[in-house]
Amino acid sequence: MSTHDAPSLSSTSGARRAPASFDAWRAGQRHHARLPVIAVAGTRGKSTVVRMVDHIFRSAGLKTCIWTDDGVETNGLFADGELAPWAGAMRDLASGTLDVAIQELDWQTVRAVGLPQGAFPILAVTNLCGNSDACLAHWDARVALDAYPSVLSSLAPGGYLVVNAEDYAVAGPAEARYPDAFFVGQSREAPLLKRHLEAGYRGAWVEGERLTVGSTEGSRTPLCRVDALDFALQGAAAFEVMNALLASAIAISAGISSAQVSTALSSFGDAGRLLPGSFNLFRLHDRLAVVERPLPSWFLRPVLRALTTRRRGRMIALLAGVADGSDDDLIEVGRLIGRTSDALVVAGDGMRADQWERVKQGVALNDLVPVMFKAPDQEDAIRRAMKMARPEDTMLFISHRPGPILDMLQADETGEDEALTRALIA
């Protein structure tokens, strides 16, 4: 079996076979006069999934181009601008000098301008609201729900649809329109995934501590162990495990071998990725630093759950800033941070006075509240939080503009910020 060979999934009872290889999948797209462009939509996690799939492809020796919120990258190098480099990538795909492209779809953009029907041979949807009633009532969710039919219509005839089977708002419409979709869930006992597998269709799940793809009636192919996924805190971050399952399903649908998928995912945490606003991890002098966005609260909750599950020492939270949100959501952010943290450092320049009052109101809802400190600005708050941290502590940096925090942490990780290093080891 070559590095581009895919595992055979049984075609019994409706399950479709994966392509024999990436070359076979790409040849199929050329036969239908389609470019090998993969699309990934979702409310959260789509940039992470795009980069995981890109890492898998590049580890397999393929030439890639991706378009995310950060811009356009070809073989890992950022391009100047977006539209012109992406148009150039499409020309390179047509000529064969580029192997595959991956595009991130934004709900608001799709709602505003739509998508061409039948454009993508592989389409994936990470999530919509994660079954949160509060999320479904939010304006952003209404935008996503309006855009979702257009996203589903962008799947090419005979293409592969990969969806989060644990998000009912995603899986329900997908199953109704494409019953042979590739369903993904943490457990094969998840109701929609279980029903899907029992009908003989394909899925991906965790079994025996391994990522697994296959079908109930047909073959199952084990992938890498969950505890090999450093970026998922060895499985404690369930949402990152879900992202890895989605990326695996996408890559296998494009003909990448199970062995190549496993090897690439196991090394993804070493890929030097920075995803502003996503779950970024840094190991700093026996301390774990995590950077995440504060809003909306329903996506912050699983992050805090993951960190609580793996924590050994104390949790020191730094709230560097919040975007505009409802009072109820800000209160819930405060409650969640207060419930899980031993200390809270707040950057005074990161939010308005009324926002800070809502956060404090939420913190006070807990029986035990963390010790709170207020620093004049974000840089001082970061250094104060780091000076407080002891070996084995977890530092959670929360900001709607995480760029400066990521820059400082990356500089310390590489030894470039001597003052920050002194603060950590003092």
C-alpha positions as a printed NumPy array, in Angstrom:
array([[  0.   ,   0.   ,   0.   ],
       [  1.492,   3.371,  -0.995],
       [  1.336,   6.479,   1.189],
       [ -1.543,   7.773,  -0.929],
       [ -3.578,   4.561,  -0.818],
       [ -6.842,   4.763,   1.098],
       [ -8.42 ,   2.065,   3.245],
       [-11.34 ,   0.305,   1.617],
       [-14.617,   0.968,   3.375],
       [-17.298,  -1.58 ,   2.743],
       [-19.857,  -0.654,   0.137],
       [-22.5  ,  -2.938,   1.661],
       [-25.795,  -1.488,   2.848],
       [-25.145,   1.897,   1.281],
       [-21.627,   2.716,   2.528],
       [-19.444,   4.197,  -0.215],
       [-15.876,   3.166,  -0.851],
       [-13.152,   5.712,  -0.292],
       [-11.059,   6.479,  -3.384],
       [ -8.224,   4.021,  -3.945],
       [ -5.67 ,   6.84 ,  -3.735],
       [ -5.358,  10.603,  -3.865],
       [ -4.348,  10.364,  -7.508],
       [ -7.512,   8.385,  -8.231],
       [ -9.651,  10.968,  -6.431],
       [ -8.02 ,  13.851,  -8.307],
       [ -8.384,  12.018, -11.625],
       [-12.082,  11.64 , -10.882],
       [-12.41 ,  15.389, -10.463],
       [-10.638,  16.007, -13.769],
       [-12.941,  13.51 , -15.461],
       [-15.9  ,  15.607, -14.301],
       [-14.135,  18.888, -15.203],
       [-13.947,  19.874, -11.526],
       [-11.042,  21.345,  -9.613],
       [ -9.876,  19.464,  -6.479],
       [-11.072,  22.108,  -4.023],
       [-12.303,  21.115,  -0.558],
       [-14.58 ,  23.426,   1.45 ],
       [-14.955,  23.569,   5.24 ],
       [-17.818,  25.483,   6.874],
       [-18.798,  25.894,  10.517],
       [-19.143,  28.276,  13.424],
       [-16.009,  27.166,  15.291],
       [-13.164,  24.83 ,  14.466],
       [-13.139,  25.281,  10.705],
       [ -9.713,  26.972,  10.572],
       [ -8.275,  24.217,  12.744],
       [ -9.767,  21.524,  10.519],
       [ -8.485,  23.273,   7.379],
       [ -4.971,  23.374,   8.817],
       [ -5.142,  19.766,   9.98 ],
       [ -6.167,  18.614,   6.517],
       [ -3.474,  20.81 ,   4.974],
       [ -0.898,  19.258,   7.301],
       [ -2.06 ,  15.759,   6.34 ],
       [ -1.814,  16.553,   2.63 ],
       [  1.583,  18.211,   2.898],
       [  2.885,  15.323,   5.017],
       [  1.844,  13.089,   2.112],
       [  4.04 ,  15.147,  -0.207],
       [  1.233,  17.1  ,  -1.859],
       [  1.347,  20.75 ,  -2.924],
       [ -1.464,  22.693,  -1.287],
       [ -3.145,  26.064,  -1.04 ],
       [ -5.522,  27.102,   1.756],
       [ -7.735,  30.151,   2.21 ],
       [ -8.761,  30.934,   5.793],
       [ -9.601,  34.041,   7.802],
       [ -5.847,  34.617,   8.061],
       [ -5.414,  34.807,   4.292],
       [ -4.129,  32.601,   1.486],
       [ -1.185,  30.236,   2.01 ],
       [  0.537,  28.102,  -0.592],
       [  2.602,  25.247,   0.818],
       [  2.617,  26.994,   4.194],
       [  3.733,  30.411,   2.924],
       [  1.422,  33.423,   3.156],
       [  0.633,  35.282,  -0.048],
       [  0.112,  39.019,  -0.459],
       [ -3.604,  39.651,  -0.791],
       [ -6.347,  37.075,  -1.141],
       [ -8.349,  37.188,  -4.374],
       [ -5.393,  37.296,  -6.775],
       [ -3.408,  34.518,  -5.033],
       [ -6.518,  32.332,  -4.835],
       [ -7.245,  32.872,  -8.526],
       [ -3.644,  31.908,  -9.235],
       [ -4.089,  28.761,  -7.161],
       [ -7.119,  27.798,  -9.24 ],
       [ -5.021,  28.147, -12.395],
       [ -2.288,  26.008, -10.839],
       [ -4.847,  23.341,  -9.929],
       [ -6.056,  23.298, -13.515],
       [ -2.513,  22.962, -14.856],
       [ -1.525,  20.326, -12.307],
       [  1.284,  22.303, -10.663],
       [ -0.8  ,  22.418,  -7.47 ],
       [ -2.416,  19.264,  -6.08 ],
       [ -5.299,  20.408,  -3.883],
       [ -6.843,  23.523,  -2.327],
       [ -8.905,  23.937,   0.842],
       [-11.266,  26.867,   1.363],
       [-12.834,  28.023,   4.605],
       [-16.456,  29.161,   4.205],
       [-17.848,  31.993,   6.315],
       [-21.558,  31.911,   7.164],
       [-22.061,  35.663,   6.738],
       [-20.295,  35.75 ,   3.381],
       [-22.28 ,  32.778,   2.107],
       [-25.523,  34.352,   3.26 ],
       [-24.653,  37.632,   1.536],
       [-23.329,  36.398,  -1.817],
       [-24.214,  32.696,  -1.962],
       [-22.157,  29.831,  -3.396],
       [-22.069,  28.156,  -6.798],
       [-24.035,  24.926,  -6.769],
       [-22.092,  21.695,  -7.158],
       [-18.718,  23.383,  -6.765],
       [-16.919,  21.248,  -4.171],
       [-16.109,  17.536,  -4.48 ],
       [-15.606,  17.364,  -0.704],
       [-17.539,  19.534,   1.736],
       [-17.263,  19.446,   5.54 ],
       [-19.288,  21.184,   8.261],
       [-17.714,  21.367,  11.73 ],
       [-20.667,  22.644,  13.765],
       [-23.369,  25.241,  13.989],
       [-24.329,  25.65 ,  17.645],
       [-23.369,  22.423,  19.359],
       [-27.005,  21.974,  20.439],
       [-26.886,  25.101,  22.622],
       [-30.326,  26.699,  22.931],
       [-28.696,  30.021,  23.821],
       [-26.607,  29.829,  20.661],
       [-29.58 ,  28.967,  18.459],
       [-31.332,  32.106,  19.685],
       [-28.32 ,  34.261,  18.819],
       [-28.155,  36.414,  15.679],
       [-25.027,  34.617,  14.436],
       [-26.871,  31.304,  14.541],
       [-29.716,  32.702,  12.466],
       [-27.171,  33.804,   9.862],
       [-25.667,  30.31 ,   9.84 ],
       [-29.07 ,  28.637,   9.554],
       [-29.93 ,  30.895,   6.619],
       [-26.618,  30.098,   4.9  ],
       [-26.591,  26.35 ,   5.549],
       [-28.853,  25.317,   2.622],
       [-26.547,  27.171,   0.209],
       [-23.542,  25.421,   1.73 ],
       [-25.164,  22.006,   1.27 ],
       [-26.052,  22.888,  -2.325],
       [-22.379,  23.569,  -3.059],
       [-21.538,  19.847,  -2.824],
       [-20.768,  18.443,  -6.258],
       [-22.831,  15.507,  -7.569],
       [-21.244,  12.334,  -6.263],
       [-19.124,  14.344,  -3.825],
       [-18.32 ,  13.501,  -0.218],
       [-20.096,  15.333,   2.605],
       [-18.462,  15.167,   6.065],
       [-20.5  ,  16.485,   9.006],
       [-20.504,  16.679,  12.787],
       [-23.162,  14.123,  13.73 ],
       [-23.376,  15.423,  17.3  ],
       [-24.695,  18.831,  16.229],
       [-28.34 ,  18.219,  15.359],
       [-28.693,  21.493,  13.436],
       [-25.901,  20.275,  11.137],
       [-26.597,  16.545,  10.91 ],
       [-30.38 ,  16.658,  10.48 ],
       [-30.517,  18.663,   7.222],
       [-27.405,  16.871,   5.933],
       [-28.915,  13.428,   6.461],
       [-32.203,  14.44 ,   4.854],
       [-30.434,  15.655,   1.723],
       [-27.41 ,  13.334,   1.556],
       [-28.166,  10.089,   3.411],
       [-24.744,   8.643,   2.536],
       [-22.831,  11.508,   4.189],
       [-19.765,  10.742,   6.303],
       [-20.973,  11.228,   9.902],
       [-18.462,  12.044,  12.65 ],
       [-18.943,  11.757,  16.409],
       [-17.017,  11.149,  19.614],
       [-18.841,   7.884,  20.23 ],
       [-20.574,   5.511,  17.859],
       [-23.374,   5.411,  20.467],
       [-24.261,   9.047,  19.716],
       [-27.894,   8.784,  18.516],
       [-27.579,  10.148,  14.978],
       [-24.229,   8.478,  14.338],
       [-25.477,   5.156,  15.697],
       [-28.53 ,   5.23 ,  13.426],
       [-26.368,   6.237,  10.474],
       [-23.912,   3.399,  11.039],
       [-26.692,   0.862,  11.555],
       [-28.027,   1.864,   8.14 ],
       [-24.655,   0.821,   6.708],
       [-23.223,   4.265,   6.03 ],
       [-19.742,   5.557,   6.852],
       [-18.658,   7.265,  10.013],
       [-15.722,   8.23 ,  12.195],
       [-15.597,   7.903,  15.979],
       [-13.343,   7.01 ,  18.922],
       [-13.116,   3.324,  19.797],
       [-10.608,   1.686,  22.117],
       [ -8.84 ,   5.04 ,  22.599],
       [ -8.243,   5.293,  18.842],
       [ -9.733,   7.415,  16.112],
       [-11.673,   4.982,  13.93 ],
       [-13.328,   5.152,  10.514],
       [-15.639,   2.649,   8.888],
       [-19.172,   1.325,   9.211],
       [-20.973,  -1.022,  11.562],
       [-21.608,  -3.707,   8.965],
       [-18.364,  -3.305,   7.056],
       [-14.688,  -2.845,   7.836],
       [-13.299,  -0.542,  10.486],
       [ -9.914,   1.109,  10.227],
       [ -8.162,   2.261,  13.414],
       [ -6.136,   5.453,  13.145],
       [ -3.845,   7.073,  15.719],
       [ -4.37 ,   6.889,  19.471],
       [ -6.146,   9.787,  21.116],
       [ -3.338,  10.165,  23.651],
       [ -0.964,  10.87 ,  20.741],
       [ -2.837,  14.108,  19.996],
       [ -0.866,  16.677,  21.96 ],
       [ -2.94 ,  19.532,  20.525],
       [ -6.021,  17.871,  22.092],
       [ -4.35 ,  17.523,  25.507],
       [ -4.151,  13.769,  24.944],
       [ -7.915,  13.63 ,  24.494],
       [ -9.032,  15.949,  27.308],
       [-10.034,  18.587,  24.735],
       [-12.957,  16.71 ,  23.192],
       [-13.624,  19.457,  20.631],
       [-10.099,  19.02 ,  19.244],
       [-10.63 ,  15.263,  19.042],
       [-13.757,  16.035,  17.004],
       [-11.695,  18.3  ,  14.742],
       [ -9.19 ,  15.482,  14.249],
       [-11.999,  13.064,  13.348],
       [-13.406,  15.541,  10.823],
       [ -9.961,  16.095,   9.294],
       [ -9.428,  12.329,   9.095],
       [-12.745,  11.826,   7.313],
       [-11.93 ,  14.585,   4.817],
       [ -8.459,  13.234,   4.055],
       [ -9.655,   9.643,   3.67 ],
       [-12.454,  10.844,   1.379],
       [ -9.683,  12.314,  -0.788],
       [ -7.824,   9.006,  -0.936],
       [ -5.16 ,   9.565,   1.721],
       [ -4.115,   6.384,   3.53 ],
       [ -5.011,   5.677,   7.138],
       [ -1.302,   5.34 ,   7.977],
       [ -0.54 ,   8.775,   6.536],
       [ -3.482,  10.335,   8.373],
       [ -2.348,   8.817,  11.681],
       [  1.256,   9.939,  11.301],
       [  0.3  ,  13.47 ,  10.294],
       [ -2.215,  13.995,  13.107],
       [  0.295,  12.744,  15.67 ],
       [  2.733,  15.449,  14.544],
       [  0.204,  18.249,  14.108],
       [  0.962,  19.706,  17.533],
       [  4.55 ,  20.231,  16.38 ],
       [  3.537,  22.001,  13.182],
       [  4.164,  25.493,  14.575],
       [  0.59 ,  26.583,  13.901],
       [ -0.933,  29.714,  15.385],
       [ -4.666,  30.153,  14.98 ],
       [ -5.775,  33.487,  16.435],
       [ -8.987,  32.93 ,  18.353],
       [ -8.557,  29.179,  18.501],
       [ -7.276,  26.758,  21.132],
       [ -3.554,  27.603,  21.096],
       [ -1.259,  25.714,  23.471],
       [  2.203,  26.687,  24.705],
       [  4.451,  24.69 ,  27.057],
       [  6.454,  27.249,  29.027],
       [  8.889,  26.119,  31.725],
       [  6.657,  23.326,  33.115],
       [  3.566,  25.473,  32.766],
       [  0.78 ,  25.164,  30.224],
       [ -0.417,  28.377,  28.578],
       [ -3.656,  28.403,  26.577],
       [ -5.034,  31.247,  24.455],
       [ -8.755,  31.35 ,  23.688],
       [-11.587,  33.761,  22.909],
       [-14.091,  34.698,  25.653],
       [-17.27 ,  34.915,  23.602],
       [-19.622,  33.319,  23.017],
       [-19.801,  31.547,  26.365],
       [-21.15 ,  28.301,  24.9  ],
       [-17.856,  27.743,  23.071],
       [-15.732,  28.79 ,  26.068],
       [-17.411,  26.154,  28.253],
       [-15.81 ,  23.062,  26.592],
       [-12.387,  24.745,  26.714],
       [-12.672,  25.22 ,  30.468],
       [-13.954,  21.662,  30.843],
       [-10.895,  20.335,  29.009],
       [ -8.467,  22.334,  31.13 ],
       [-10.203,  21.313,  34.352],
       [ -9.974,  17.655,  33.317],
       [ -6.2  ,  17.737,  32.805],
       [ -5.138,  20.302,  35.4  ],
       [ -2.498,  19.369,  37.94 ],
       [ -1.738,  22.66 ,  39.62 ],
       [ -3.684,  25.89 ,  39.825],
       [ -5.629,  27.644,  37.091],
       [ -4.653,  31.27 ,  36.558],
       [ -6.944,  33.105,  34.166],
       [ -6.191,  36.371,  32.422],
       [ -9.071,  38.28 ,  30.887],
       [ -7.461,  40.664,  28.428],
       [-10.575,  41.844,  26.632],
       [-14.036,  40.993,  25.416],
       [-15.95 ,  41.919,  22.296],
       [-19.454,  43.313,  22.41 ],
       [-21.881,  40.723,  23.691],
       [-25.137,  40.481,  25.544],
       [-25.182,  41.155,  29.279],
       [-26.284,  37.568,  29.899],
       [-23.359,  36.185,  27.918],
       [-20.824,  38.379,  29.728],
       [-22.263,  37.288,  33.061],
       [-21.979,  33.652,  31.99 ],
       [-18.354,  34.188,  30.924],
       [-17.617,  35.582,  34.376],
       [-19.393,  32.689,  36.075],
       [-17.472,  30.085,  34.053],
       [-14.087,  31.723,  34.634],
       [-14.838,  32.213,  38.318],
       [-15.898,  28.589,  38.765],
       [-12.734,  27.104,  37.257],
       [ -9.976,  29.58 ,  38.209],
       [ -7.895,  30.056,  41.343],
       [ -6.825,  33.561,  40.321],
       [ -8.095,  36.07 ,  37.773],
       [ -5.98 ,  38.878,  36.331],
       [ -7.839,  41.543,  34.353],
       [ -6.332,  43.98 ,  31.849],
       [ -7.785,  47.401,  32.598],
       [ -7.638,  48.517,  28.97 ],
       [ -9.401,  45.432,  27.629],
       [-13.04 ,  46.236,  28.275],
       [-15.463,  48.981,  29.16 ],
       [-16.537,  49.581,  32.742],
       [-20.023,  48.197,  32.1  ],
       [-18.564,  45.019,  30.577],
       [-16.299,  44.531,  33.573],
       [-19.28 ,  44.947,  35.9  ],
       [-21.152,  42.166,  34.083],
       [-18.116,  39.867,  34.278],
       [-17.693,  40.563,  38.007],
       [-21.383,  39.885,  38.501],
       [-20.897,  36.471,  36.936],
       [-17.789,  35.685,  38.999],
       [-19.733,  36.489,  42.177],
       [-22.362,  33.85 ,  41.36 ],
       [-19.929,  31.12 ,  42.449],
       [-19.698,  29.846,  46.022],
       [-15.919,  30.168,  45.867],
       [-14.492,  33.05 ,  43.869],
       [-10.921,  33.447,  42.611],
       [ -8.532,  36.077,  43.873],
       [ -8.815,  38.981,  41.411],
       [ -6.157,  41.458,  40.318],
       [ -6.479,  44.37 ,  37.917],
       [ -3.515,  45.469,  35.804],
       [ -3.358,  48.759,  33.873],
       [ -2.924,  47.162,  30.453],
       [ -2.685,  43.843,  28.64 ],
       [  1.109,  43.581,  28.642],
       [  1.333,  44.198,  32.383],
       [ -1.501,  41.726,  32.988],
       [  0.287,  39.028,  30.98 ],
       [  3.518,  39.489,  32.901],
       [  1.68 ,  39.5  ,  36.234],
       [ -0.148,  36.282,  35.415],
       [  3.096,  34.632,  34.343],
       [  4.918,  35.761,  37.465],
       [  2.148,  34.203,  39.576],
       [  2.354,  30.845,  37.799],
       [  4.247,  27.967,  39.375],
       [  5.347,  24.682,  37.783],
       [  2.355,  22.522,  36.766],
       [ -0.003,  25.524,  36.775],
       [ -2.26 ,  26.26 ,  33.817],
       [ -2.462,  29.817,  32.494],
       [ -5.56 ,  30.637,  30.462],
       [ -5.294,  33.841,  28.419],
       [ -8.703,  35.016,  27.23 ],
       [ -9.024,  37.822,  24.694],
       [-11.087,  38.711,  21.639],
       [ -7.853,  40.112,  20.145],
       [ -5.31 ,  37.416,  20.976],
       [ -2.614,  38.454,  18.491],
       [ -0.338,  40.332,  20.95 ],
       [ -0.658,  37.52 ,  23.491],
       [  0.287,  34.928,  20.89 ],
       [  3.285,  37.03 ,  19.853],
       [  4.536,  37.296,  23.447],
       [  4.05 ,  33.616,  24.203],
       [  5.716,  32.535,  20.983],
       [  8.671,  34.815,  21.734],
       [  9.051,  33.226,  25.16 ],
       [  8.707,  29.714,  23.753],
       [ 11.603,  30.443,  21.391],
       [ 13.626,  32.282,  24.048],
       [ 13.351,  35.662,  22.318],
       [ 11.619,  37.487,  25.202],
       [ 14.163,  37.495,  28.031],
       [ 12.006,  39.642,  30.328],
       [  9.105,  37.241,  29.97 ],
       [ 11.364,  34.278,  30.656],
       [ 12.696,  35.965,  33.803],
       [  9.111,  36.55 ,  34.955],
       [  8.357,  32.853,  34.537],
       [ 11.41 ,  31.48 ,  36.336],
       [ 11.669,  34.144,  39.038]])
